[in-house]
Amino acid sequence: MVAASESLDELWHQLAEKMKESDESASVEEWNTLIKAAADQGDLERGVYFIGLMKKTGRAPTAGSYDILLSVCGKSIGTREKEIAFHLVEQVRNLSTNCVERTT
């Protein structure tokens, strides 16, 4: 859980600095903590943005990464949230398909 004193921006800054110093992507758990912080604030678009950054840094999101955002989408009823949820489900479906193809 994210400490109340840590804002989403602070968490992102800490993670970005760590990646800059180590010259490698953060762990899935670190990314998921950041995504969860965005989701906890109801900032779905920023959560999706972080998943995109996660991919760009070479770290593949897991089904759990998408589940974090989908759980928030289920609580929202707006059109934008529905579009985001659809996009996330498509990403999970693609992730599942890729996993099956790699094991066969």
C-alpha positions as CSV (number, residue, x, y, z in Angstrom):
1,M,0.0,0.0,0.0
2,V,1.2,3.5,-0.8
3,A,1.8,5.7,2.2
4,A,-0.6,8.6,2.5
5,S,2.2,11.0,2.5
6,E,3.5,9.8,-0.8
7,S,1.8,11.3,-3.8
8,L,1.6,9.6,-7.1
9,D,4.0,12.2,-8.5
10,E,6.5,11.4,-5.7
11,L,6.2,7.7,-6.4
12,W,6.8,8.2,-10.1
13,H,9.8,10.4,-9.5
14,Q,11.3,7.8,-7.1
15,L,10.8,5.1,-9.7
16,A,12.1,7.1,-12.6
17,E,15.3,8.1,-10.6
18,K,15.9,4.5,-9.6
19,M,15.6,3.4,-13.2
20,K,17.9,6.2,-14.3
21,E,20.5,5.2,-11.8
22,S,20.4,1.5,-12.5
23,D,19.9,1.8,-16.2
24,E,17.2,-0.9,-16.2
25,S,13.5,-1.1,-15.9
26,A,11.8,-1.4,-12.5
27,S,10.4,-4.7,-11.4
28,V,6.8,-5.7,-12.1
29,E,6.0,-5.2,-8.5
30,E,7.4,-1.6,-8.5
31,W,5.4,-0.8,-11.6
32,N,2.3,-2.4,-10.2
33,T,2.7,-0.3,-7.0
34,L,2.7,2.8,-9.2
35,I,-0.2,1.6,-11.3
36,K,-2.2,0.9,-8.1
37,A,-1.5,4.4,-6.8
38,A,-2.9,5.8,-9.9
39,A,-5.9,3.5,-9.7
40,D,-6.5,4.4,-6.0
41,Q,-6.7,8.0,-7.1
42,G,-9.1,7.1,-9.8
43,D,-6.6,8.2,-12.5
44,L,-7.2,5.5,-15.0
45,E,-5.6,7.4,-17.9
46,R,-2.4,7.8,-16.0
47,G,-2.5,4.1,-15.0
48,V,-2.7,3.2,-18.7
49,Y,0.1,5.6,-19.4
50,F,2.3,3.8,-16.8
51,I,1.5,0.5,-18.4
52,G,2.7,1.9,-21.7
53,L,5.9,3.2,-20.1
54,M,6.4,-0.2,-18.5
55,K,6.3,-1.8,-21.9
56,K,8.7,0.8,-23.4
57,T,11.2,0.1,-20.7
58,G,11.2,-3.6,-21.6
59,R,9.1,-4.8,-18.7
60,A,6.0,-6.8,-19.7
61,P,2.9,-6.0,-17.8
62,T,1.3,-9.1,-16.2
63,A,-2.4,-9.9,-16.0
64,G,-2.2,-8.5,-12.5
65,S,-1.1,-5.2,-13.9
66,Y,-4.2,-4.9,-16.0
67,D,-6.4,-6.3,-13.2
68,I,-5.4,-3.3,-11.0
69,L,-7.0,-0.9,-13.5
70,L,-9.9,-3.1,-14.4
71,S,-11.0,-3.3,-10.8
72,V,-11.3,0.5,-10.8
73,C,-13.2,0.5,-14.2
74,G,-15.8,-1.8,-12.6
75,K,-16.5,1.0,-10.1
76,S,-16.9,3.7,-12.7
77,I,-19.8,3.9,-15.2
78,G,-18.6,6.7,-17.5
79,T,-18.1,6.3,-21.2
80,R,-14.4,7.0,-20.9
81,E,-13.9,4.4,-18.2
82,K,-15.8,1.8,-20.4
83,E,-13.4,2.6,-23.3
84,I,-10.4,2.2,-21.1
85,A,-11.8,-1.1,-19.7
86,F,-12.3,-2.4,-23.2
87,H,-8.8,-1.5,-24.2
88,L,-7.4,-3.2,-21.0
89,V,-9.4,-6.4,-21.7
90,E,-8.0,-6.4,-25.2
91,Q,-4.5,-6.1,-23.8
92,V,-5.1,-8.9,-21.4
93,R,-6.5,-11.1,-24.2
94,N,-3.4,-10.4,-26.3
95,L,-1.2,-11.2,-23.3
96,S,-2.9,-14.5,-22.8
97,T,-2.7,-15.4,-26.5
98,N,1.0,-14.6,-26.5
99,C,1.6,-16.8,-23.4
100,V,-0.2,-19.8,-25.1
101,E,1.7,-19.3,-28.3
102,R,5.0,-19.4,-26.4
103,T,4.2,-22.6,-24.6
104,T,3.1,-24.5,-27.7
